[in-house]
Amino acid sequence: MNSWPTLYCPPLSPAINFKPLKVATVYGERSFAEFESARMYVCGITPYDATHLGHAATYLTFDLVNRYLRAAGTSVAFVENITDIDDPLLERATRDNLNWQDLAASQIDLYCSDMTALRILPPDSFVPATAVMDLVSTAISKMQANGFVYLVDNDLYFDISTFLSDLPIPLETALAIFAERGGDPQRVGKRHPLDPILWLANKPGEPGWSSVHGYGRPGWHIECAVIAARYLNSEDFMTSSSGNTLIELQGGGSDLIFPHHFMSAAQSKALTGKPFAFAYMHAGMVGLDGEKMSKSKGNLVFVSKLLADGVDPMTIRYALLTSHYSADRMWSNEILTSALSDISNLRESLSRELVAPTDSVISKMADCLADDLNTPAALKVLQEWHRETQNGAVGGSPGELARALDSLLGLAL
């Protein structure tokens, strides 16, 4: 599927010393020092509602990774999926008396528009789950041959027992989260309560696909496992033995740590025999005025609504950069107002012919990003440069700094 338009990243001075990107993950710190190329997979939207600020914060996080690695000379292959067949989508379509495919298409279009406005670099491959049904079926057959698949009534389940030692959270917590996020720990006939479904037999009124496993549709986790492996590896990834992991980076929101990323990684290893990813990065959640932002509370802030109200997309982007990507944070009108003031300051200084020195500013900004994407520190460096410029310091290049802001932070000012 076509994603949104490609964006231009201005070239930066070869004099910049880009340090290796280091990131904190669920499984410890990781450094990308050893990689000349990186395969990055980011879990995409389930297209049943518009892009909210939680989505925006997540995709901005991995856009920063993408931009930094590319600027540092690392080749990046970037794939993102679309979960365009899942219970929430079907439930919303039924509730609103819509065709589920039409609902998905409209929300994908809106998402692409929002990503374009926020200057998120598009993926190399933007893959809907509905495009890989044959691949999913083949993968399930391979895992079945490897002894990881069993039948409950007409549904196929994945035996997770081999991988439970890798659980990133306590088992009791995992069981509670699993029940909240589409799992069925109480189903009779399962070998273990955490076993996830691989292939769901068709239910009346729901879409389905023909396969050797019967007419139905796949589970959530196997879709991402095969899309990431296939589109970031060779066609024979199920039998290929090259490389230490299938990909270098798995990304998404922190709500995907469990079950989704854990389950996808387990199924991928059962399929290929390899660890799935070198690093797992997760963006924090975004709340509103002291409360968790959620569809059930009806307090989601949508990017498209902010844009329709005339908010500059660069102000939205800047506001999201004021918090560290991994931290849960609150959104408020005050944050947006403060971001607008900071953006105005930077634009005013960048419009001058004589500005404070910029070489050190660009280097410090790059160092902040190399240190686990420390965007709050990078923005402080920029605001200090603005103050120095206002106080009459000279010797810098506003054009060079503007290009660095665009290339590294995605701020086109």
VENZI-V670462 format. One record per residue. N is the residue number from 1. OMEGA is omega in whole degrees, 0 to 359 (* if undefined). Layout:
# VENZI-V670462
n omega
N OMEGA
N OMEGA
This chain:
# VENZI-V670462
n omega
1 176
2 176
3 180
4 186
5 176
6 180
7 180
8 173
9 182
10 177
11 180
12 181
13 177
14 180
15 180
16 178
17 181
18 176
19 176
20 177
21 176
22 182
23 175
24 182
25 178
26 185
27 177
28 181
29 177
30 176
31 180
32 183
33 188
34 189
35 170
36 176
37 182
38 176
39 186
40 177
41 180
42 180
43 184
44 186
45 161
46 196
47 175
48 177
49 184
50 180
51 177
52 186
53 173
54 174
55 184
56 180
57 180
58 185
59 173
60 179
61 185
62 169
63 177
64 176
65 180
66 182
67 183
68 181
69 179
70 180
71 181
72 177
73 178
74 176
75 183
76 169
77 190
78 179
79 176
80 179
81 169
82 179
83 187
84 166
85 182
86 184
87 182
88 179
89 181
90 180
91 179
92 179
93 178
94 181
95 185
96 179
97 180
98 169
99 186
100 179
101 178
102 178
103 180
104 182
105 181
106 182
107 175
108 178
109 180
110 178
111 179
112 178
113 179
114 180
115 177
116 181
117 182
118 178
119 173
120 178
121 184
122 176
123 174
124 176
125 182
126 200
127 174
128 179
129 182
130 180
131 187
132 182
133 179
134 179
135 177
136 181
137 179
138 180
139 178
140 178
141 180
142 179
143 176
144 178
145 179
146 174
147 184
148 188
149 176
150 187
151 169
152 190
153 179
154 182
155 179
156 180
157 177
158 179
159 187
160 192
161 181
162 190
163 185
164 178
165 180
166 180
167 181
168 182
169 178
170 183
171 181
172 177
173 180
174 180
175 180
176 180
177 180
178 179
179 181
180 190
181 170
182 179
183 181
184 186
185 184
186 185
187 180
188 178
189 178
190 179
191 178
192 182
193 182
194 179
195 181
196 179
197 177
198 181
199 184
200 177
201 186
202 175
203 180
204 177
205 179
206 176
207 178
208 180
209 178
210 176
211 178
212 180
213 181
214 180
215 182
216 180
217 185
218 170
219 186
220 192
221 182
222 178
223 181
224 180
225 184
226 178
227 180
228 183
229 184
230 187
231 175
232 178
233 178
234 183
235 181
236 185
237 181
238 180
239 182
240 182
241 183
242 177
243 181
244 177
245 179
246 178
247 178
248 187
249 171
250 183
251 176
252 176
253 181
254 176
255 179
256 180
257 174
258 7
259 198
260 184
261 176
262 182
263 179
264 180
265 179
266 181
267 178
268 179
269 176
270 182
271 189
272 184
273 182
274 167
275 186
276 188
277 173
278 183
279 175
280 180
281 183
282 177
283 180
284 181
285 179
286 177
287 181
288 174
289 175
290 180
291 174
292 178
293 183
294 178
295 183
296 179
297 181
298 183
299 178
300 174
301 185
302 178
303 183
304 178
305 177
306 180
307 180
308 178
309 176
310 179
311 178
312 180
313 177
314 175
315 176
316 182
317 180
318 181
319 178
320 179
321 183
322 175
323 176
324 187
325 187
326 184
327 167
328 183
329 179
330 175
331 177
332 176
333 179
334 179
335 180
336 179
337 178
338 178
339 178
340 178
341 180
342 179
343 180
344 178
345 181
346 180
347 180
348 180
349 180
350 180
351 182
352 174
353 182
354 183
355 178
356 180
357 185
358 183
359 181
360 179
361 180
362 180
363 179
364 179
365 178
366 178
367 178
368 180
369 178
370 180
371 177
372 176
373 182
374 182
375 177
376 178
377 179
378 180
379 176
380 177
381 181
382 181
383 175
384 175
385 177
386 181
387 179
388 178
389 179
390 180
391 172
392 178
393 181
394 177
395 182
396 179
397 180
398 179
399 180
400 179
401 178
402 178
403 179
404 177
405 180
406 186
407 187
408 184
409 181
410 180
411 178
412 186
413 *
